[in-house]
Amino acid sequence: ILGPKPGSKVAAIPQVAFQVTGKTDLADTALWVDGVEVPGKGGGLTPKRGTIYGAPGTALKPGTHVAVAYGRTAVHATAVAWTFHT
């Protein structure tokens, strides 16, 4: 998790970001906020390591929000979820 920091208070349209690494090349990544996929941008130093980031298309309502980050290689996958507040 690169941001927002879990539990932090952020702007209504926050940038959400994570880093993912694998022992083999990454095959897929995704990012969601409150169950809505965030169009992600990203890059990496190698095909095995990437930074993915994006922002919701509209302002989030005040309250607690859930971000989920996902990444996979051809044979393994992982996901992490965290909350932040607006």
Summary of the structure (lengths in Angstrom):
residues: 86
radius of gyration: 12.9
end to end distance: 17.6
largest distance: 39.7
contacts: 240
relative contact order: 0.35
helix: 0%
strand: 53%
